[in-house]
Structures are given as structure tokens and as C-alpha cells.
Amino acid sequence: MKKSIFYHAGCPVCISAEHDIVNLIGSENVEIIHLGNEKSKINEAERAGVKSVPALVTPGGNVLHINFGASLEDVRK
């Protein structure tokens, strides 16, 4: 099974959502990408359809934006 990808920027909203996602679907089913630490992954997230973080990209390619922590433009700075 392909993993979901959870993108975040390390803010309190993102960290809270990360914990909830891991508790809901299990750490073995999700790859966590901290865009604040891995800025090289921002373009990948954009290509997947991510507009803001925190966001979960499902194995089927759906993007689930969770709350609003920061836009990708803010993370890029």
C-alpha cells in the first residue's frame, strides 16, 4: 500500500495535526515531511496540489488541507 504524505511547517497547528494524523492512520501509513526543514520538498508539495500546511496527500492523490497554519509562499520565505 502506498503511504499518505503529511506536509507541515512545524507550527503548533501543524504539530497538533501531525499527532492526530499519526494516531488516526498509524505512523507506518504516513510519511511526515517538515517543509520548514526540507525546503527542497516545497515544489513536490505544490505539484501534488498542496496550497497550505498542514496538509495530507492521500495515496489516491487527494489533498486534504487541515486547518490553516501557513501558505506554501510563507513557508518558502
Summary of the structure (lengths in Angstrom):
residues: 77
radius of gyration: 11.1
end to end distance: 34.3
largest distance: 34.3
contacts: 220
relative contact order: 0.27
helix: 42%
strand: 32%
